[in-house]
Amino acid sequence: MEPITKPDWQEAKKRIDAWWHGEIIDRAVLQVTAPKRGPSPEYAALSSSAGITDPVQLMRWFTDPEVVMPRLEKHVEMTFWGGEAFPVIFPVAVHLVAIAAAYLGAPYRPVPGSDSAWAEAIIEDWGARPPLAYNPESSWWLISKKLLEAASPRAPGRFLIGVPDLNGPTEVVALLRGTERLLVDLLEAPEAVKQAVEEANLAWLRYWQAAIGIIHQHIGGYIYWIGIPSDRPSIDLQCDVSCMVSPKLFEEVFLPSIEQQTRWVERTIYHLDGPDAIRHLDALLALPRLSGIQWVPGAGAPPMSKWIRLLRRIQAKGKLLVLGCEPWEVEILLAELEPEGLCLQTSCSTAEMAADLLAKVPRWTKKRRWVTA
């Protein structure tokens, strides 16, 4: 994990390593990115497919290594990676959310004019559904494999390689069945849903292992869309459909797969998204092997600095915290939260603004009582 595009990578790595252990060296972890030459249409086009409306061109944008790699490498070069932000590329774009559904047979395609993908449900009858198992010959997996194989040899000394956004097994099953029908099934056929989630969970693990196996032939470390590198096995956990179910159903049907993932993978960060997900927080905090929580307030919700009570509740249970915030919130969050196990992620319009923000952190840090002279 030695990207030459980040001169201070050794110092940053030490802070990241301490963070994973719930400790600090001198301050909380702060990841700051910015376009080196300021915002521009060219820079935006490197990470967004929203301006592409032609389906053929869009597929090439996502799946052709000769198109994907130059674009990703240019994005790394044009980005200021400040603090503990590490240069990273995702050969399988994070916009291809829950791509594991495609690996398991769902017709899947990027949506023209947007940064999203669409999956067609394939489970019509639980009694006649296809097996949800790892298939190394899946067409979308072969695309992903080709992209990872093209990117990984180019990574050493330059950037890290992120795994595809496999999402969680419950999200995958929701795509394969259709969310509305799945919610009805939770009441009428919960055992069928449980079995499908268990199968999807094992497939999730196998695809994660396969992706890591390709990457580790050329570069070490683990990183995923949340953006925190680890020298030990690490991955994100998700269950956004939980926002639409009761705590009882969540704990009976969904929580077992999440707990299983925390036993499979040494370091896990759960993506808690939106106020409706808070009802499940206590059950998640009770998982002994869950490393941390990424809290996302969701669209239309108050900004991160308005959730201090919730964030303190998470810290009180000894879990790591990953928080995306606006630059103006950094000082507030540093003042209100414990620094151990705290990771703040933000972006600025220019590299100069990002550097200025990082320069202020030592001064803000000295205001805290836990810092000694």
FENJO-V372154 format. One record per residue. N is the residue number from 0. RES is the residue in three letters. PSI is psi in degrees with one decimal (NA if undefined). OMEGA is omega in degrees with one decimal (* if undefined). Layout:
N,RES,PSI,OMEGA / N,RES,PSI,OMEGA
//
This chain:
0,MET,72.8,-173.6 / 1,GLU,63.4,-177.8 / 2,PRO,120.8,-179.0 / 3,ILE,-13.6,177.7 / 4,THR,2.2,175.7 / 5,LYS,94.1,-174.3 / 6,PRO,-30.1,-176.9 / 7,ASP,28.7,-172.5 / 8,TRP,-32.8,-178.8 / 9,GLN,-45.5,178.3 / 10,GLU,-42.8,179.7 / 11,ALA,-40.9,-179.4 / 12,LYS,-39.6,178.9 / 13,LYS,-40.5,179.0 / 14,ARG,-40.0,178.5 / 15,ILE,-44.4,179.6 / 16,ASP,-42.6,177.8 / 17,ALA,-40.9,180.0 / 18,TRP,-44.4,-179.5 / 19,TRP,-23.8,178.2 / 20,HIS,10.2,-179.8 / 21,GLY,28.4,-177.6 / 22,GLU,173.3,174.7 / 23,ILE,154.8,172.5 / 24,ILE,-53.3,179.9 / 25,ASP,-16.7,-178.8 / 26,ARG,171.8,173.8 / 27,ALA,160.2,176.8 / 28,VAL,132.8,178.9 / 29,LEU,118.7,177.8 / 30,GLN,119.6,-177.3 / 31,VAL,126.8,175.3 / 32,THR,159.1,178.0 / 33,ALA,153.0,170.9 / 34,PRO,129.2,-175.6 / 35,LYS,-38.4,-177.5 / 36,ARG,21.1,178.5 / 37,GLY,167.3,-178.0 / 38,PRO,143.1,178.8 / 39,SER,156.7,175.7 / 40,PRO,-35.8,180.0 / 41,GLU,-45.2,-178.9 / 42,TYR,-42.9,179.7 / 43,ALA,-37.7,-177.7 / 44,ALA,-18.0,179.7 / 45,LEU,-24.1,-175.8 / 46,SER,1.7,-178.3 / 47,SER,134.9,177.5 / 48,SER,7.8,-172.5 / 49,ALA,-26.5,-177.8 / 50,GLY,-0.4,-177.1 / 51,ILE,119.1,-178.1 / 52,THR,-17.6,179.4 / 53,ASP,121.5,-175.8 / 54,PRO,-39.7,-178.9 / 55,VAL,-46.5,178.5 / 56,GLN,-37.5,-179.8 / 57,LEU,-43.5,178.6 / 58,MET,-39.2,177.9 / 59,ARG,-37.5,179.1 / 60,TRP,-36.5,-177.7 / 61,PHE,-30.7,-164.4 / 62,THR,-14.2,-176.9 / 63,ASP,111.9,-178.7 / 64,PRO,-31.9,-179.3 / 65,GLU,-18.5,174.6 / 66,VAL,-42.0,-173.7 / 67,VAL,-50.0,-171.7 / 68,MET,-47.3,177.2 / 69,PRO,-38.5,-179.8 / 70,ARG,-46.4,-178.5 / 71,LEU,-39.9,179.8 / 72,GLU,-37.5,177.7 / 73,LYS,-37.2,178.5 / 74,HIS,-41.6,177.2 / 75,VAL,-46.1,-177.3 / 76,GLU,-31.3,-176.8 / 77,MET,2.9,-176.4 / 78,THR,136.4,170.9 / 79,PHE,120.8,-178.3 / 80,TRP,92.7,-172.3 / 81,GLY,153.5,178.6 / 82,GLY,-124.7,-177.9 / 83,GLU,17.5,173.8 / 84,ALA,127.4,-178.7 / 85,PHE,141.3,173.5 / 86,PRO,126.3,-177.8 / 87,VAL,145.3,172.8 / 88,ILE,153.9,177.2 / 89,PHE,93.5,-179.8 / 90,PRO,-38.2,171.2 / 91,VAL,105.9,-169.1 / 92,ALA,141.1,178.7 / 93,VAL,-14.3,174.2 / 94,HIS,-20.2,176.8 / 95,LEU,70.1,-172.9 / 96,VAL,140.6,178.1 / 97,ALA,43.7,-178.8 / 98,ILE,-14.5,175.8 / 99,ALA,-27.2,176.0 / 100,ALA,-37.2,176.6 / 101,ALA,-39.9,177.4 / 102,TYR,-31.6,-177.3 / 103,LEU,8.8,170.4 / 104,GLY,-4.0,179.9 / 105,ALA,130.4,169.2 / 106,PRO,131.0,-167.0 / 107,TYR,134.3,179.6 / 108,ARG,147.4,172.0 / 109,PRO,149.2,-179.3 / 110,VAL,118.9,-179.1 / 111,PRO,140.8,176.6 / 112,GLY,9.5,-179.3 / 113,SER,165.7,174.0 / 114,ASP,62.3,-178.1 / 115,SER,169.4,177.5 / 116,ALA,158.9,-175.4 / 117,TRP,135.3,177.7 / 118,ALA,137.7,179.3 / 119,GLU,130.7,178.8 / 120,ALA,142.5,-178.7 / 121,ILE,-7.5,179.6 / 122,ILE,106.7,177.9 / 123,GLU,-30.2,-177.0 / 124,ASP,119.3,-178.3 / 125,TRP,-32.8,-178.6 / 126,GLY,-15.4,-177.2 / 127,ALA,22.0,-177.6 / 128,ARG,156.3,176.3 / 129,PRO,156.4,175.6 / 130,PRO,142.1,179.8 / 131,LEU,79.9,-172.7 / 132,ALA,155.3,175.7 / 133,TYR,127.4,180.0 / 134,ASN,103.1,-177.2 / 135,PRO,-9.7,179.1 / 136,GLU,6.8,176.1 / 137,SER,135.4,-175.4 / 138,SER,-42.3,-179.5 / 139,TRP,-31.2,174.4 / 140,TRP,-39.9,178.4 / 141,LEU,-36.2,174.0 / 142,ILE,-47.1,-179.4 / 143,SER,-43.7,179.6 / 144,LYS,-43.5,179.5 / 145,LYS,-41.2,179.2 / 146,LEU,-44.2,179.2 / 147,LEU,-39.0,179.2 / 148,GLU,-30.4,177.7 / 149,ALA,-35.1,-174.1 / 150,ALA,-41.0,-169.2 / 151,SER,-41.5,179.0 / 152,PRO,-19.3,-177.7 / 153,ARG,-4.3,-171.0 / 154,ALA,-40.6,-172.4 / 155,PRO,129.9,-180.0 / 156,GLY,3.4,-175.4 / 157,ARG,-51.0,-176.2 / 158,PHE,167.4,175.0 / 159,LEU,161.2,179.4 / 160,ILE,123.3,178.8 / 161,GLY,149.3,178.5 / 162,VAL,162.1,175.8 / 163,PRO,155.6,177.4 / 164,ASP,87.1,-178.7 / 165,LEU,-20.2,-177.5 / 166,ASN,-157.7,-178.8 / 167,GLY,158.9,-178.6 / 168,PRO,-31.1,178.6 / 169,THR,-36.5,177.4 / 170,GLU,-38.2,178.7 / 171,VAL,-46.5,178.9 / 172,VAL,-36.3,177.6 / 173,ALA,-37.9,177.0 / 174,LEU,-40.0,-178.0 / 175,LEU,-29.2,-178.7 / 176,ARG,-31.5,-170.0 / 177,GLY,126.4,-171.6 / 178,THR,-45.9,-177.7 / 179,GLU,-43.5,179.5 / 180,ARG,-35.8,178.8 / 181,LEU,-38.8,179.7 / 182,LEU,-38.1,175.0 / 183,VAL,-41.5,-179.7 / 184,ASP,-31.5,179.0 / 185,LEU,-28.1,178.4 / 186,LEU,-36.2,-173.1 / 187,GLU,-26.4,-178.0 / 188,ALA,57.9,-175.2 / 189,PRO,-33.1,-179.1 / 190,GLU,-36.0,177.5 / 191,ALA,-39.2,178.0 / 192,VAL,-44.6,179.3 / 193,LYS,-46.2,-178.2 / 194,GLN,-41.4,179.2 / 195,ALA,-41.1,179.4 / 196,VAL,-40.6,178.4 / 197,GLU,-43.8,178.8 / 198,GLU,-45.4,-180.0 / 199,ALA,-33.3,179.7 / 200,ASN,-42.7,178.1 / 201,LEU,-39.7,176.2 / 202,ALA,-40.9,175.8 / 203,TRP,-47.6,-180.0 / 204,LEU,-45.0,-177.2 / 205,ARG,-40.5,179.2 / 206,TYR,-36.6,176.0 / 207,TRP,-45.5,178.9 / 208,GLN,-39.9,-179.6 / 209,ALA,-42.0,179.0 / 210,ALA,-46.0,178.7 / 211,ILE,-38.5,-179.7 / 212,GLY,-36.3,177.0 / 213,ILE,-48.5,-177.3 / 214,ILE,-43.4,-173.0 / 215,HIS,-3.4,170.8 / 216,GLN,-16.9,-174.8 / 217,HIS,-30.2,-176.4 / 218,ILE,142.7,-178.5 / 219,GLY,-176.7,176.1 / 220,GLY,165.8,-179.0 / 221,TYR,132.2,175.7 / 222,ILE,147.8,-177.7 / 223,TYR,-171.4,-167.2 / 224,TRP,-23.3,178.1 / 225,ILE,-29.9,168.7 / 226,GLY,17.6,179.5 / 227,ILE,116.0,-179.1 / 228,PRO,154.9,178.2 / 229,SER,143.5,175.4 / 230,ASP,-0.2,175.7 / 231,ARG,159.5,-177.8 / 232,PRO,129.3,-174.4 / 233,SER,145.9,179.6 / 234,ILE,162.3,175.1 / 235,ASP,152.2,175.0 / 236,LEU,142.5,-177.3 / 237,GLN,151.7,173.8 / 238,CYS,64.7,-175.1 / 239,ASP,-26.3,179.3 / 240,VAL,-15.0,178.4 / 241,SER,-20.8,178.3 / 242,CYS,-16.9,-176.1 / 243,MET,11.3,-179.5 / 244,VAL,163.0,179.9 / 245,SER,160.2,174.9 / 246,PRO,-36.9,-179.2 / 247,LYS,-49.5,179.2 / 248,LEU,-39.1,179.0 / 249,PHE,-47.3,-176.6 / 250,GLU,-29.6,-178.9 / 251,GLU,-38.7,-170.8 / 252,VAL,-41.0,-171.0 / 253,PHE,-39.0,-174.3 / 254,LEU,-37.1,-179.8 / 255,PRO,-37.8,179.1 / 256,SER,-35.2,178.1 / 257,ILE,-44.1,178.5 / 258,GLU,-38.8,177.8 / 259,GLN,-41.0,179.5 / 260,GLN,-36.9,178.6 / 261,THR,-21.2,175.6 / 262,ARG,-29.1,178.6 / 263,TRP,-40.1,-173.1 / 264,VAL,130.8,-171.3 / 265,GLU,-42.0,-177.2 / 266,ARG,124.7,-176.2 / 267,THR,136.4,176.0 / 268,ILE,121.7,-179.2 / 269,TYR,129.6,179.6 / 270,HIS,99.5,-179.2 / 271,LEU,109.9,-167.6 / 272,ASP,108.5,171.0 / 273,GLY,152.1,-177.9 / 274,PRO,-32.4,-178.9 / 275,ASP,-13.9,178.3 / 276,ALA,-13.2,-175.2 / 277,ILE,-27.1,-178.7 / 278,ARG,-19.2,-178.8 / 279,HIS,3.3,-172.7 / 280,LEU,-42.9,-177.9 / 281,ASP,-39.4,178.6 / 282,ALA,-37.7,179.2 / 283,LEU,-41.8,-179.7 / 284,LEU,-22.1,179.6 / 285,ALA,-8.8,178.3 / 286,LEU,114.3,-172.1 / 287,PRO,-28.0,-175.8 / 288,ARG,-1.6,176.5 / 289,LEU,124.4,-175.0 / 290,SER,-43.1,-173.1 / 291,GLY,178.8,-178.1 / 292,ILE,132.6,165.7 / 293,GLN,113.3,179.6 / 294,TRP,128.3,176.9 / 295,VAL,113.0,-176.9 / 296,PRO,-30.6,179.7 / 297,GLY,164.9,-178.0 / 298,ALA,134.0,177.0 / 299,GLY,-4.0,-179.2 / 300,ALA,163.5,176.6 / 301,PRO,157.1,-179.1 / 302,PRO,169.5,-174.0 / 303,MET,-38.1,-176.1 / 304,SER,-6.7,177.4 / 305,LYS,5.0,-176.1 / 306,TRP,29.8,-174.0 / 307,ILE,-43.2,-178.2 / 308,ARG,-42.8,178.6 / 309,LEU,-42.6,-177.8 / 310,LEU,-38.1,175.9 / 311,ARG,-35.0,177.2 / 312,ARG,-40.5,178.6 / 313,ILE,-45.3,179.9 / 314,GLN,-33.7,-179.1 / 315,ALA,-23.3,178.3 / 316,LYS,6.7,175.2 / 317,GLY,18.3,-179.5 / 318,LYS,148.3,173.3 / 319,LEU,154.6,-179.9 / 320,LEU,131.1,174.2 / 321,VAL,119.6,-173.0 / 322,LEU,122.5,169.8 / 323,GLY,134.0,-175.4 / 324,CYS,168.2,173.6 / 325,GLU,153.8,-179.0 / 326,PRO,-36.2,-177.3 / 327,TRP,-14.7,-179.1 / 328,GLU,-12.0,-174.9 / 329,VAL,-48.5,-178.4 / 330,GLU,-41.7,-179.1 / 331,ILE,-47.6,-176.5 / 332,LEU,-36.4,176.4 / 333,LEU,-33.9,-179.4 / 334,ALA,-31.8,-171.7 / 335,GLU,-21.9,-173.3 / 336,LEU,155.7,176.1 / 337,GLU,140.3,-176.1 / 338,PRO,-28.5,-179.1 / 339,GLU,126.6,178.3 / 340,GLY,17.3,179.9 / 341,LEU,125.6,175.8 / 342,CYS,119.7,177.1 / 343,LEU,135.6,-179.8 / 344,GLN,128.3,-179.9 / 345,THR,170.9,177.6 / 346,SER,149.7,179.9 / 347,CYS,165.1,-178.3 / 348,SER,-30.3,-178.3 / 349,THR,160.4,177.1 / 350,ALA,-33.3,179.3 / 351,GLU,-41.8,178.1 / 352,MET,-38.8,179.0 / 353,ALA,-44.2,179.0 / 354,ALA,-38.2,178.4 / 355,ASP,-40.1,177.7 / 356,LEU,-45.7,179.8 / 357,LEU,-34.9,-179.8 / 358,ALA,-27.3,-178.7 / 359,LYS,-20.8,-174.0 / 360,VAL,-43.5,177.6 / 361,PRO,-37.9,179.7 / 362,ARG,-42.9,177.7 / 363,TRP,-35.5,-179.0 / 364,THR,-39.5,-177.0 / 365,LYS,-16.3,178.2 / 366,LYS,-18.1,-174.9 / 367,ARG,145.8,-176.9 / 368,ARG,-23.4,-175.5 / 369,TRP,-9.1,179.4 / 370,VAL,131.3,178.1 / 371,THR,150.5,-178.2 / 372,ALA,NA,*
//
